[in-house]
């Protein structure tokens, strides 16, 4: 297997854009299916404002996620901190879904927000797993720590 060059900023921006698009499309699809096109976007500040903030946050998320994967290849213990941060992020989206279910999105907030977050998490894992031999990188990093 040939070594590929991994540019954290470029790779993270690509990851963030793909995850952001997946989440945005999920929310728009759920809104359309229930006959309320762009309702979630309207509740969250309007289509343009939501989309801008959403993509900025997803781009930052992508760069951080790729940075952690690259760092974990050198220092395996970072994966524990990354797992905790991921858990806290997911918990935050559960809380956001609960709040939004009472503030205008109703029971469908769980499908719209939490469902979109799950789509984003799955895309993140699939993209990073495909781009990085994560298991091997973590085993190599652990072996280096033992030496």
C-alpha positions in Angstrom: 0.0 0.0 0.0 1.5 3.3 -1.0 1.6 6.1 1.6 -0.7 9.0 0.8 -0.1 12.5 1.8 -2.6 13.7 4.3 -3.2 17.5 4.4 -5.2 18.1 7.6 -6.8 21.3 6.5 -7.7 20.2 3.0 -8.9 16.7 4.1 -10.8 18.2 7.1 -12.5 20.8 4.9 -13.6 18.0 2.5 -14.8 15.9 5.3 -16.7 18.8 6.8 -18.3 19.7 3.5 -19.4 16.1 2.8 -20.8 15.7 6.4 -22.5 19.1 6.2 -24.1 18.3 2.9 -25.3 14.9 4.2 -26.9 16.4 7.3 -28.4 19.3 5.3 -29.9 16.9 2.8 -31.3 14.7 5.6 -33.0 17.6 7.3 -34.4 18.9 4.0 -35.6 15.5 3.0 -37.4 14.9 6.3 -39.0 18.3 6.1 -40.2 17.6 2.5 -41.5 14.1 3.4 -43.7 15.5 6.2 -45.0 18.3 4.0 -43.2 21.1 5.7 -40.4 22.1 3.3 -37.5 24.0 5.0 -39.5 24.2 8.3 -36.4 23.2 10.4 -34.3 25.8 8.6 -37.0 28.5 9.3 -37.1 27.6 13.0 -33.3 27.7 13.2 -33.0 31.2 11.7 -33.8 30.8 8.0 -32.4 28.9 5.2 -29.4 31.2 4.4 -28.4 31.8 8.1 -28.8 28.1 9.0 -26.9 26.9 6.0 -24.0 29.4 6.5 -23.6 28.5 10.2 -24.2 24.8 9.6 -21.4 24.6 7.0 -19.0 26.7 9.1 -19.5 24.4 12.1 -19.2 21.3 9.9 -16.0 22.5 8.3 -14.5 23.2 11.8 -15.7 19.7 12.9 -14.1 18.1 9.9 -10.7 19.8 10.5 -10.8 18.8 14.1 -11.8 15.2 13.4 -9.0 14.8 10.8 -6.5 16.5 13.2 -7.4 14.0 15.9 -7.0 11.0 13.6 -3.6 12.2 12.4 -2.5 12.9 16.0 -3.8 9.5 17.2 -1.6 7.8 14.6 1.3 9.2 16.6 -0.2 9.1 20.1 -2.7 6.3 20.5 -4.0 7.6 23.9 -5.6 10.6 22.1 -8.3 8.2 20.9 -9.7 8.0 24.5 -10.1 11.8 24.6 -11.6 11.8 21.1 -14.1 9.1 22.1 -15.1 11.2 25.2 -15.5 14.4 23.1 -17.5 12.5 20.5 -19.8 11.1 23.2 -20.3 14.7 24.6 -21.1 16.0 21.2 -23.7 13.3 20.6 -25.2 14.0 24.0 -25.4 17.7 23.1 -27.4 16.8 20.0 -29.7 14.7 22.1 -30.3 17.7 24.3 -30.7 20.0 21.3 -33.3 17.6 19.9 -35.2 17.6 23.2 -35.2 21.4 23.4 -36.2 21.9 19.8 -39.0 19.3 20.2 -40.6 21.8 22.6 -39.7 25.0 20.7 -41.3 24.7 17.3 -40.3 21.4 15.7 -42.4 19.1 17.7 -41.8 15.3 18.0 -40.2 15.3 14.5 -37.2 17.2 16.0 -35.8 13.8 16.9 -35.9 12.6 13.3 -34.7 15.9 11.9 -31.9 16.9 14.3 -30.8 13.6 15.9 -31.3 11.7 12.6 -29.2 14.2 10.8 -26.5 13.9 13.4 -26.5 10.2 13.1 -26.1 10.6 9.3 -23.2 12.9 9.9 -21.5 10.5 12.4 -21.9 7.6 10.0 -20.4 9.6 7.1 -17.5 10.7 9.3 -16.6 7.1 10.3 -17.0 5.8 6.7 -14.9 8.6 5.2 -12.2 8.5 7.8 -12.1 4.7 7.8 -11.7 4.7 4.0 -9.1 7.4 3.9 -7.0 6.1 6.9 -6.2 2.6 7.9 -7.4 3.5 11.4 -7.0 0.2 13.0 -3.4 -0.3 11.7 -2.5 3.3 12.6 -3.7 2.9 16.2 -1.9 -0.5 16.5 1.3 1.1 15.2 1.0 4.0 17.5 0.4 1.7 20.5 3.5 -0.4 19.5 5.6 2.8 19.4 4.5 3.8 22.9 5.5 0.4 24.2 9.1 0.7 22.8 
